[in-house]
Amino acid sequence: MFEIAMGEVSVVDEWEVRLSGTGLSDGEITFAGLADLAEALQALATRVGRHLAGVVGPGRSPSAVERATTLKFRGIAQGSTILQAKIGEDGVLGEGLEHRSLNAMMEIFGGAARDEAPGWVTPQLGQATVSVLDALQAISTTCAFSLPRQVGPPIQFAAASVSREVWADLRVPEPDRRADVSVSGDLDLVDLRRGRLRIRDAFGNDVQLDTVANVDEAARLVGGQVTATGEAVLGARGQVVSLVDATVERLQMPSWTAPSLDGMDFSRTPLTGGVEGVDEDEVAAFLELIGR
């Protein structure tokens, strides 16, 4: 990971980027350019935080991830145009998610300078990196990222010269699949024209049904409980993410027959007399103890 010098109080959540060749006076940047760069950097920070926290798939980020990866603009300084920023919450010490996220972002910028994506970078992070490079190219000829107490020189590169293919060519690994998997739950409508439905199981998990085989019949079951059977596409944790070519049927509740009371002997008197080996004095002492 990217190295910084550490004191007793961590300041790794502070960082800055120096923009050169902006075509403007030192210390100036257009609102449009700043907005595009801020949006791209925030998207990258959020995706890095989600990756480090193990959050996969679509959906809103957990609040802890959002708080830790929120970028804050602190000001502009002269000397070309220097954007000063922070990440995460104030007063966080140690190697929290904000610090690890910023270190990972600096590692990505270092990879951009070398035209080499770090091995842990996902396709989603690669896409976000390309957006940052495009935003930097639109407002500067060169840029330099640095941290307080940084060991070594700033990370410097010309965004226009950075290879996009290094980041765009990252491939999503083919997901694991399992045949003849059944999932039960409430059926929701997603896109009837494309034959896509969705099941929400008893634990609140959503399972997409792609290319439903009997979509017309399944459409009449929307809103009810069903069982879908098809080829399962598994997620990173082995969970069922979707079913392909699924067949949907109304959920059949198991039949239940009340137990028969015939032949049971109700004439026997229940056992009385307490527990064998325990006398009344011991029972009294126990009741006094628990009554305190």
Phi and psi in degrees as GROMACS dihedral restraints (atoms count N, CA, C in turn):
[ dihedral_restraints ]
;  ai    aj    ak    al  type     phi  dphi    fc
    3     4     5     6     1   -67.5    20    10
    4     5     6     7     1   135.8    20    10
    6     7     8     9     1   -99.0    20    10
    7     8     9    10     1   141.9    20    10
    9    10    11    12     1  -136.4    20    10
   10    11    12    13     1   158.6    20    10
   12    13    14    15     1   -86.0    20    10
   13    14    15    16     1   134.3    20    10
   15    16    17    18     1  -111.8    20    10
   16    17    18    19     1   138.0    20    10
   18    19    20    21     1  -105.6    20    10
   19    20    21    22     1  -161.7    20    10
   21    22    23    24     1   -69.4    20    10
   22    23    24    25     1   -32.4    20    10
   24    25    26    27     1  -110.4    20    10
   25    26    27    28     1   129.8    20    10
   27    28    29    30     1   -76.3    20    10
   28    29    30    31     1   133.5    20    10
   30    31    32    33     1  -125.5    20    10
   31    32    33    34     1    21.0    20    10
   33    34    35    36     1   -71.6    20    10
   34    35    36    37     1   -10.4    20    10
   36    37    38    39     1   -80.2    20    10
   37    38    39    40     1    -3.3    20    10
   39    40    41    42     1   -97.5    20    10
   40    41    42    43     1   142.1    20    10
   42    43    44    45     1  -157.8    20    10
   43    44    45    46     1   168.1    20    10
   45    46    47    48     1  -151.9    20    10
   46    47    48    49     1   158.0    20    10
   48    49    50    51     1  -130.9    20    10
   49    50    51    52     1   129.0    20    10
   51    52    53    54     1   -99.3    20    10
   52    53    54    55     1   123.0    20    10
   54    55    56    57     1  -105.0    20    10
   55    56    57    58     1   127.4    20    10
   57    58    59    60     1  -119.3    20    10
   58    59    60    61     1   152.5    20    10
   60    61    62    63     1    69.9    20    10
   61    62    63    64     1    41.7    20    10
   63    64    65    66     1   -82.2    20    10
   64    65    66    67     1   -16.7    20    10
   66    67    68    69     1    80.2    20    10
   67    68    69    70     1     6.7    20    10
   69    70    71    72     1  -123.0    20    10
   70    71    72    73     1   172.6    20    10
   72    73    74    75     1   -66.4    20    10
   73    74    75    76     1   155.5    20    10
   75    76    77    78     1   -53.3    20    10
   76    77    78    79     1   136.2    20    10
   78    79    80    81     1    84.0    20    10
   79    80    81    82     1     3.0    20    10
   81    82    83    84     1  -110.3    20    10
   82    83    84    85     1   149.9    20    10
   84    85    86    87     1  -155.0    20    10
   85    86    87    88     1   141.6    20    10
   87    88    89    90     1   -70.8    20    10
   88    89    90    91     1   150.9    20    10
   90    91    92    93     1   -60.1    20    10
   91    92    93    94     1   -40.6    20    10
   93    94    95    96     1   -63.4    20    10
   94    95    96    97     1   -44.9    20    10
   96    97    98    99     1   -64.4    20    10
   97    98    99   100     1   -41.1    20    10
   99   100   101   102     1   -64.6    20    10
  100   101   102   103     1   -41.1    20    10
  102   103   104   105     1   -64.6    20    10
  103   104   105   106     1   -43.7    20    10
  105   106   107   108     1   -65.0    20    10
  106   107   108   109     1   -41.7    20    10
  108   109   110   111     1   -67.5    20    10
  109   110   111   112     1   -42.1    20    10
  111   112   113   114     1   -62.1    20    10
  112   113   114   115     1   -42.6    20    10
  114   115   116   117     1   -63.3    20    10
  115   116   117   118     1   -43.4    20    10
  117   118   119   120     1   -67.4    20    10
  118   119   120   121     1   -42.3    20    10
  120   121   122   123     1   -65.6    20    10
  121   122   123   124     1   -40.0    20    10
  123   124   125   126     1   -65.3    20    10
  124   125   126   127     1   -40.9    20    10
  126   127   128   129     1   -61.5    20    10
  127   128   129   130     1   -41.5    20    10
  129   130   131   132     1   -64.9    20    10
  130   131   132   133     1   -45.0    20    10
  132   133   134   135     1   -60.7    20    10
  133   134   135   136     1   -43.0    20    10
  135   136   137   138     1   -64.0    20    10
  136   137   138   139     1   -43.4    20    10
  138   139   140   141     1   -67.7    20    10
  139   140   141   142     1   -36.3    20    10
  141   142   143   144     1   -63.2    20    10
  142   143   144   145     1   -46.2    20    10
  144   145   146   147     1   -61.4    20    10
  145   146   147   148     1   -43.0    20    10
  147   148   149   150     1   -61.3    20    10
  148   149   150   151     1   -41.4    20    10
  150   151   152   153     1   -62.9    20    10
  151   152   153   154     1   -45.8    20    10
  153   154   155   156     1   -67.3    20    10
  154   155   156   157     1   -30.9    20    10
  156   157   158   159     1   -86.0    20    10
  157   158   159   160     1    -1.9    20    10
  159   160   161   162     1    76.7    20    10
  160   161   162   163     1    22.1    20    10
  162   163   164   165     1   -87.4    20    10
  163   164   165   166     1   118.2    20    10
  165   166   167   168     1  -119.5    20    10
  166   167   168   169     1   159.5    20    10
  168   169   170   171     1    81.1    20    10
  169   170   171   172     1   176.2    20    10
  171   172   173   174     1   -74.8    20    10
  172   173   174   175     1   176.7    20    10
  174   175   176   177     1   111.9    20    10
  175   176   177   178     1   165.0    20    10
  177   178   179   180     1   -69.3    20    10
  178   179   180   181     1   144.8    20    10
  180   181   182   183     1   -71.1    20    10
  181   182   183   184     1   147.2    20    10
  183   184   185   186     1   -57.1    20    10
  184   185   186   187     1   149.5    20    10
  186   187   188   189     1   -58.7    20    10
  187   188   189   190     1   -34.3    20    10
  189   190   191   192     1   -64.2    20    10
  190   191   192   193     1   -37.7    20    10
  192   193   194   195     1   -69.5    20    10
  193   194   195   196     1   -42.7    20    10
  195   196   197   198     1   -61.0    20    10
  196   197   198   199     1   -44.1    20    10
  198   199   200   201     1   -65.2    20    10
  199   200   201   202     1   -39.8    20    10
  201   202   203   204     1   -74.7    20    10
  202   203   204   205     1   -22.6    20    10
  204   205   206   207     1  -111.8    20    10
  205   206   207   208     1     9.4    20    10
  207   208   209   210     1   -71.4    20    10
  208   209   210   211     1   123.3    20    10
  210   211   212   213     1   -87.4    20    10
  211   212   213   214     1   140.0    20    10
  213   214   215   216     1  -124.5    20    10
  214   215   216   217     1   129.7    20    10
  216   217   218   219     1   -84.1    20    10
  217   218   219   220     1   125.6    20    10
  219   220   221   222     1  -103.2    20    10
  220   221   222   223     1   -25.4    20    10
  222   223   224   225     1   154.9    20    10
  223   224   225   226     1   176.6    20    10
  225   226   227   228     1  -121.4    20    10
  226   227   228   229     1   136.3    20    10
  228   229   230   231     1  -122.0    20    10
  229   230   231   232     1   156.1    20    10
  231   232   233   234     1   -79.4    20    10
  232   233   234   235     1   175.2    20    10
  234   235   236   237     1   102.1    20    10
  235   236   237   238     1    67.8    20    10
  237   238   239   240     1    65.8    20    10
  238   239   240   241     1  -135.1    20    10
  240   241   242   243     1  -127.4    20    10
  241   242   243   244     1   115.9    20    10
  243   244   245   246     1  -109.0    20    10
  244   245   246   247     1   118.2    20    10
  246   247   248   249     1   -95.5    20    10
  247   248   249   250     1   122.0    20    10
  249   250   251   252     1  -102.6    20    10
  250   251   252   253     1   134.9    20    10
  252   253   254   255     1  -146.6    20    10
  253   254   255   256     1   167.6    20    10
  255   256   257   258     1  -132.9    20    10
  256   257   258   259     1   166.5    20    10
  258   259   260   261     1  -134.9    20    10
  259   260   261   262     1   139.9    20    10
  261   262   263   264     1    83.1    20    10
  262   263   264   265     1  -165.6    20    10
  264   265   266   267     1   -87.3    20    10
  265   266   267   268     1   157.9    20    10
  267   268   269   270     1   -77.4    20    10
  268   269   270   271     1   151.9    20    10
  270   271   272   273     1    74.9    20    10
  271   272   273   274     1    17.3    20    10
  273   274   275   276     1   -92.9    20    10
  274   275   276   277     1   121.6    20    10
  276   277   278   279     1  -106.0    20    10
  277   278   279   280     1   159.8    20    10
  279   280   281   282     1    81.7    20    10
  280   281   282   283     1  -172.0    20    10
  282   283   284   285     1   -88.9    20    10
  283   284   285   286     1    67.5    20    10
  285   286   287   288     1   -76.9    20    10
  286   287   288   289     1   179.7    20    10
  288   289   290   291     1   -62.9    20    10
  289   290   291   292     1   -35.1    20    10
  291   292   293   294     1   -62.5    20    10
  292   293   294   295     1   -41.2    20    10
  294   295   296   297     1   -69.8    20    10
  295   296   297   298     1   -42.3    20    10
  297   298   299   300     1   -66.9    20    10
  298   299   300   301     1   -35.1    20    10
  300   301   302   303     1   -66.5    20    10
  301   302   303   304     1   -43.5    20    10
  303   304   305   306     1   -66.7    20    10
  304   305   306   307     1   -41.4    20    10
  306   307   308   309     1   -58.9    20    10
  307   308   309   310     1   -41.5    20    10
  309   310   311   312     1   -66.5    20    10
  310   311   312   313     1   -38.7    20    10
  312   313   314   315     1   -62.9    20    10
  313   314   315   316     1   -41.3    20    10
  315   316   317   318     1   -65.1    20    10
  316   317   318   319     1   -33.5    20    10
  318   319   320   321     1   -66.8    20    10
  319   320   321   322     1   -36.6    20    10
  321   322   323   324     1   -65.7    20    10
  322   323   324   325     1   -43.5    20    10
  324   325   326   327     1   -64.2    20    10
  325   326   327   328     1   -36.8    20    10
  327   328   329   330     1   -63.3    20    10
  328   329   330   331     1   -38.1    20    10
  330   331   332   333     1   -64.7    20    10
  331   332   333   334     1   -36.3    20    10
  333   334   335   336     1   -63.1    20    10
  334   335   336   337     1   -39.8    20    10
  336   337   338   339     1   -65.1    20    10
  337   338   339   340     1   -28.2    20    10
  339   340   341   342     1  -100.2    20    10
  340   341   342   343     1    -1.2    20    10
  342   343   344   345     1    55.4    20    10
  343   344   345   346     1    46.7    20    10
  345   346   347   348     1  -147.4    20    10
  346   347   348   349     1   112.5    20    10
  348   349   350   351     1   -75.5    20    10
  349   350   351   352     1   133.6    20    10
  351   352   353   354     1   -56.3    20    10
  352   353   354   355     1   148.1    20    10
  354   355   356   357     1   -62.4    20    10
  355   356   357   358     1   -21.9    20    10
  357   358   359   360     1   -88.7    20    10
  358   359   360   361     1    -4.9    20    10
  360   361   362   363     1   -71.6    20    10
  361   362   363   364     1   131.0    20    10
  363   364   365   366     1   -90.2    20    10
  364   365   366   367     1   167.1    20    10
  366   367   368   369     1   -58.2    20    10
  367   368   369   370     1   -36.6    20    10
  369   370   371   372     1   -65.1    20    10
  370   371   372   373     1   -39.8    20    10
  372   373   374   375     1   -68.4    20    10
  373   374   375   376     1   -35.3    20    10
  375   376   377   378     1   -62.5    20    10
  376   377   378   379     1   -42.2    20    10
  378   379   380   381     1   -62.4    20    10
  379   380   381   382     1   -43.2    20    10
  381   382   383   384     1   -65.1    20    10
  382   383   384   385     1   -35.9    20    10
  384   385   386   387     1   -64.3    20    10
  385   386   387   388     1   -42.7    20    10
  387   388   389   390     1   -60.9    20    10
  388   389   390   391     1   -38.8    20    10
  390   391   392   393     1   -62.7    20    10
  391   392   393   394     1   -40.3    20    10
  393   394   395   396     1   -64.5    20    10
  394   395   396   397     1   -43.3    20    10
  396   397   398   399     1   -61.4    20    10
  397   398   399   400     1   -41.4    20    10
  399   400   401   402     1   -64.6    20    10
  400   401   402   403     1   -40.8    20    10
  402   403   404   405     1   -66.6    20    10
  403   404   405   406     1   -38.5    20    10
  405   406   407   408     1   -67.1    20    10
  406   407   408   409     1   -41.0    20    10
  408   409   410   411     1   -62.9    20    10
  409   410   411   412     1   -33.6    20    10
  411   412   413   414     1   -71.0    20    10
  412   413   414   415     1   -19.3    20    10
  414   415   416   417     1  -123.2    20    10
  415   416   417   418     1    -1.6    20    10
  417   418   419   420     1  -157.9    20    10
  418   419   420   421     1   161.9    20    10
  420   421   422   423     1   -93.0    20    10
  421   422   423   424     1   -35.6    20    10
  423   424   425   426     1  -138.4    20    10
  424   425   426   427     1   157.2    20    10
  426   427   428   429     1  -142.0    20    10
  427   428   429   430     1   156.9    20    10
  429   430   431   432     1  -141.7    20    10
  430   431   432   433     1   122.3    20    10
  432   433   434   435     1  -100.4    20    10
  433   434   435   436     1   140.3    20    10
  435   436   437   438     1  -152.4    20    10
  436   437   438   439     1   159.4    20    10
  438   439   440   441     1  -120.0    20    10
  439   440   441   442     1   155.2    20    10
  441   442   443   444     1   -60.5    20    10
  442   443   444   445     1   145.7    20    10
  444   445   446   447     1    56.1    20    10
  445   446   447   448     1    32.6    20    10
  447   448   449   450     1   -72.1    20    10
  448   449   450   451     1   139.3    20    10
  450   451   452   453     1   -89.1    20    10
  451   452   453   454     1   114.5    20    10
  453   454   455   456     1    99.0    20    10
  454   455   456   457     1   173.9    20    10
  456   457   458   459     1   -73.2    20    10
  457   458   459   460     1   164.8    20    10
  459   460   461   462     1   -61.2    20    10
  460   461   462   463     1   159.5    20    10
  462   463   464   465     1   -85.3    20    10
  463   464   465   466     1   115.2    20    10
  465   466   467   468     1  -124.0    20    10
  466   467   468   469     1   139.9    20    10
  468   469   470   471     1  -162.5    20    10
  469   470   471   472     1   162.5    20    10
  471   472   473   474     1   -99.7    20    10
  472   473   474   475     1   114.2    20    10
  474   475   476   477     1   -58.8    20    10
  475   476   477   478     1   -32.7    20    10
  477   478   479   480     1   -65.6    20    10
  478   479   480   481     1   -25.1    20    10
  480   481   482   483     1   -93.9    20    10
  481   482   483   484     1    -8.1    20    10
  483   484   485   486     1   -76.2    20    10
  484   485   486   487     1   133.0    20    10
  486   487   488   489     1   -69.4    20    10
  487   488   489   490     1   122.4    20    10
  489   490   491   492     1   -76.9    20    10
  490   491   492   493     1   -27.5    20    10
  492   493   494   495     1   -62.3    20    10
  493   494   495   496     1   -32.4    20    10
  495   496   497   498     1   -57.3    20    10
  496   497   498   499     1   -36.2    20    10
  498   499   500   501     1   -94.2    20    10
  499   500   501   502     1   -35.0    20    10
  501   502   503   504     1   -74.7    20    10
  502   503   504   505     1   -23.9    20    10
  504   505   506   507     1   -85.0    20    10
  505   506   507   508     1     1.5    20    10
  507   508   509   510     1   -64.2    20    10
  508   509   510   511     1   132.5    20    10
  510   511   512   513     1  -108.1    20    10
  511   512   513   514     1   141.7    20    10
  513   514   515   516     1   -76.7    20    10
  514   515   516   517     1   124.7    20    10
  516   517   518   519     1   -62.0    20    10
  517   518   519   520     1   144.4    20    10
  519   520   521   522     1   -62.0    20    10
  520   521   522   523     1   126.0    20    10
  522   523   524   525     1   -69.3    20    10
  523   524   525   526     1   153.6    20    10
  525   526   527   528     1   -70.7    20    10
  526   527   528   529     1   148.2    20    10
  528   529   530   531     1  -130.9    20    10
  529   530   531   532     1   154.9    20    10
  531   532   533   534     1  -143.1    20    10
  532   533   534   535     1   131.0    20    10
  534   535   536   537     1   -81.6    20    10
  535   536   537   538     1   153.7    20    10
  537   538   539   540     1    54.5    20    10
  538   539   540   541     1    56.8    20    10
  540   541   542   543     1  -106.6    20    10
  541   542   543   544     1   136.4    20    10
  543   544   545   546     1  -112.8    20    10
  544   545   546   547     1   138.5    20    10
  546   547   548   549     1  -131.4    20    10
  547   548   549   550     1   136.0    20    10
  549   550   551   552     1  -119.4    20    10
  550   551   552   553     1   148.4    20    10
  552   553   554   555     1   162.9    20    10
  553   554   555   556     1  -165.6    20    10
  555   556   557   558     1   -80.6    20    10
  556   557   558   559     1   135.5    20    10
  558   559   560   561     1   -94.9    20    10
  559   560   561   562     1   126.9    20    10
  561   562   563   564     1  -115.2    20    10
  562   563   564   565     1   150.8    20    10
  564   565   566   567     1   -89.2    20    10
  565   566   567   568     1   130.8    20    10
  567   568   569   570     1  -112.1    20    10
  568   569   570   571     1   -61.3    20    10
  570   571   572   573     1  -152.7    20    10
  571   572   573   574     1    97.2    20    10
  573   574   575   576     1   -67.8    20    10
  574   575   576   577     1   -34.6    20    10
  576   577   578   579     1   -62.6    20    10
  577   578   579   580     1   -37.6    20    10
  579   580   581   582     1   -94.3    20    10
  580   581   582   583     1     4.3    20    10
  582   583   584   585     1    69.2    20    10
  583   584   585   586     1    35.3    20    10
  585   586   587   588     1  -115.2    20    10
  586   587   588   589     1   125.9    20    10
  588   589   590   591     1  -128.2    20    10
  589   590   591   592     1  -176.6    20    10
  591   592   593   594     1  -149.9    20    10
  592   593   594   595     1   142.8    20    10
  594   595   596   597     1  -115.3    20    10
  595   596   597   598     1   134.6    20    10
  597   598   599   600     1  -108.9    20    10
  598   599   600   601     1   117.2    20    10
  600   601   602   603     1   -81.8    20    10
  601   602   603   604     1  -178.0    20    10
  603   604   605   606     1   -65.8    20    10
  604   605   606   607     1   -18.1    20    10
  606   607   608   609     1   -96.5    20    10
  607   608   609   610     1     4.4    20    10
  609   610   611   612     1    85.6    20    10
  610   611   612   613     1    10.0    20    10
  612   613   614   615     1   -84.9    20    10
  613   614   615   616     1   137.0    20    10
  615   616   617   618     1   -94.6    20    10
  616   617   618   619     1   131.5    20    10
  618   619   620   621     1  -122.6    20    10
  619   620   621   622     1   117.5    20    10
  621   622   623   624     1   -74.7    20    10
  622   623   624   625     1   141.1    20    10
  624   625   626   627     1  -111.5    20    10
  625   626   627   628     1   104.9    20    10
  627   628   629   630     1   -96.2    20    10
  628   629   630   631     1   136.1    20    10
  630   631   632   633     1    49.0    20    10
  631   632   633   634     1    66.9    20    10
  633   634   635   636     1   -66.6    20    10
  634   635   636   637     1   129.5    20    10
  636   637   638   639     1   -67.1    20    10
  637   638   639   640     1   -44.0    20    10
  639   640   641   642     1  -109.5    20    10
  640   641   642   643     1    57.9    20    10
  642   643   644   645     1   -62.2    20    10
  643   644   645   646     1   -37.2    20    10
  645   646   647   648     1   -64.1    20    10
  646   647   648   649     1   -43.7    20    10
  648   649   650   651     1   -67.0    20    10
  649   650   651   652     1   -40.9    20    10
  651   652   653   654     1   -64.5    20    10
  652   653   654   655     1   -33.6    20    10
  654   655   656   657     1   -60.7    20    10
  655   656   657   658     1   -31.3    20    10
  657   658   659   660     1   -74.6    20    10
  658   659   660   661     1   -10.3    20    10
  660   661   662   663     1  -101.9    20    10
  661   662   663   664     1     1.2    20    10
  663   664   665   666     1   -58.8    20    10
  664   665   666   667     1   133.6    20    10
  666   667   668   669     1    95.8    20    10
  667   668   669   670     1   -12.8    20    10
  669   670   671   672     1  -107.9    20    10
  670   671   672   673     1  -178.7    20    10
  672   673   674   675     1   -93.4    20    10
  673   674   675   676     1   132.9    20    10
  675   676   677   678     1  -137.0    20    10
  676   677   678   679     1   170.7    20    10
  678   679   680   681     1  -123.4    20    10
  679   680   681   682     1   127.0    20    10
  681   682   683   684     1  -113.2    20    10
  682   683   684   685     1   136.5    20    10
  684   685   686   687     1  -127.7    20    10
  685   686   687   688     1   129.7    20    10
  687   688   689   690     1  -173.6    20    10
  688   689   690   691     1  -164.8    20    10
  690   691   692   693     1   -83.7    20    10
  691   692   693   694     1   122.7    20    10
  693   694   695   696     1   -88.2    20    10
  694   695   696   697     1   135.1    20    10
  696   697   698   699     1   -99.2    20    10
  697   698   699   700     1   122.2    20    10
  699   700   701   702     1   -97.5    20    10
  700   701   702   703     1   146.5    20    10
  702   703   704   705     1   -86.8    20    10
  703   704   705   706     1  -172.7    20    10
  705   706   707   708     1   -64.0    20    10
  706   707   708   709     1   -28.3    20    10
  708   709   710   711     1   -98.5    20    10
  709   710   711   712     1    12.0    20    10
  711   712   713   714     1    84.2    20    10
  712   713   714   715     1     5.2    20    10
  714   715   716   717     1   -79.0    20    10
  715   716   717   718     1   153.9    20    10
  717   718   719   720     1   -77.7    20    10
  718   719   720   721     1   116.0    20    10
  720   721   722   723     1   -91.6    20    10
  721   722   723   724     1   -41.0    20    10
  723   724   725   726     1  -155.6    20    10
  724   725   726   727     1   163.2    20    10
  726   727   728   729     1  -118.7    20    10
  727   728   729   730     1   134.0    20    10
  729   730   731   732     1  -105.2    20    10
  730   731   732   733     1   138.1    20    10
  732   733   734   735     1    53.4    20    10
  733   734   735   736     1    47.9    20    10
  735   736   737   738     1   -81.7    20    10
  736   737   738   739     1   149.8    20    10
  738   739   740   741     1  -108.3    20    10
  739   740   741   742     1   129.0    20    10
  741   742   743   744     1  -108.7    20    10
  742   743   744   745     1   132.5    20    10
  744   745   746   747     1  -133.6    20    10
  745   746   747   748     1   154.0    20    10
  747   748   749   750     1   -62.8    20    10
  748   749   750   751     1   137.2    20    10
  750   751   752   753     1   -64.9    20    10
  751   752   753   754     1   122.3    20    10
  753   754   755   756     1   -91.9    20    10
  754   755   756   757     1   114.6    20    10
  756   757   758   759     1   -73.2    20    10
  757   758   759   760     1   138.3    20    10
  759   760   761   762     1   -63.8    20    10
  760   761   762   763     1   139.7    20    10
  762   763   764   765     1   -72.6    20    10
  763   764   765   766     1   146.9    20    10
  765   766   767   768     1  -138.9    20    10
  766   767   768   769     1   130.0    20    10
  768   769   770   771     1  -114.3    20    10
  769   770   771   772     1   130.5    20    10
  771   772   773   774     1   -61.7    20    10
  772   773   774   775     1   137.5    20    10
  774   775   776   777     1   -64.0    20    10
  775   776   777   778     1   143.7    20    10
  777   778   779   780     1   -80.1    20    10
  778   779   780   781     1   139.0    20    10
  780   781   782   783     1   -96.8    20    10
  781   782   783   784     1     0.2    20    10
  783   784   785   786     1   -63.6    20    10
  784   785   786   787     1   137.4    20    10
  786   787   788   789     1    88.6    20    10
  787   788   789   790     1    -6.3    20    10
  789   790   791   792     1   -84.1    20    10
  790   791   792   793     1   139.5    20    10
  792   793   794   795     1   -97.4    20    10
  793   794   795   796     1   108.5    20    10
  795   796   797   798     1   -97.2    20    10
  796   797   798   799     1     7.4    20    10
  798   799   800   801     1   -83.4    20    10
  799   800   801   802     1   -16.6    20    10
  801   802   803   804     1   -74.0    20    10
  802   803   804   805     1   138.1    20    10
  804   805   806   807     1   -83.2    20    10
  805   806   807   808     1   133.7    20    10
  807   808   809   810     1   -57.5    20    10
  808   809   810   811     1   148.0    20    10
  810   811   812   813     1   -64.9    20    10
  811   812   813   814     1   136.6    20    10
  813   814   815   816     1  -130.3    20    10
  814   815   816   817     1   174.5    20    10
  816   817   818   819     1   106.0    20    10
  817   818   819   820     1     4.3    20    10
  819   820   821   822     1    84.9    20    10
  820   821   822   823     1  -162.6    20    10
  822   823   824   825     1   -97.9    20    10
  823   824   825   826     1   133.7    20    10
  825   826   827   828     1   -62.2    20    10
  826   827   828   829     1   132.0    20    10
  828   829   830   831     1    91.4    20    10
  829   830   831   832     1    -3.4    20    10
  831   832   833   834     1  -115.5    20    10
  832   833   834   835     1   118.9    20    10
  834   835   836   837     1   -91.2    20    10
  835   836   837   838     1   175.9    20    10
  837   838   839   840     1   -66.9    20    10
  838   839   840   841     1   -33.3    20    10
  840   841   842   843     1   -64.4    20    10
  841   842   843   844     1   -41.1    20    10
  843   844   845   846     1   -66.1    20    10
  844   845   846   847     1   -38.1    20    10
  846   847   848   849     1   -64.8    20    10
  847   848   849   850     1   -42.9    20    10
  849   850   851   852     1   -62.7    20    10
  850   851   852   853     1   -41.8    20    10
  852   853   854   855     1   -65.1    20    10
  853   854   855   856     1   -37.1    20    10
  855   856   857   858     1   -68.0    20    10
  856   857   858   859     1   -42.7    20    10
  858   859   860   861     1   -64.7    20    10
  859   860   861   862     1   -37.2    20    10
  861   862   863   864     1   -66.2    20    10
  862   863   864   865     1   -37.9    20    10
  864   865   866   867     1   -64.8    20    10
  865   866   867   868     1   -46.8    20    10
  867   868   869   870     1   -77.3    20    10
  868   869   870   871     1   -14.0    20    10
  870   871   872   873     1   -86.7    20    10
  871   872   873   874     1    -6.4    20    10
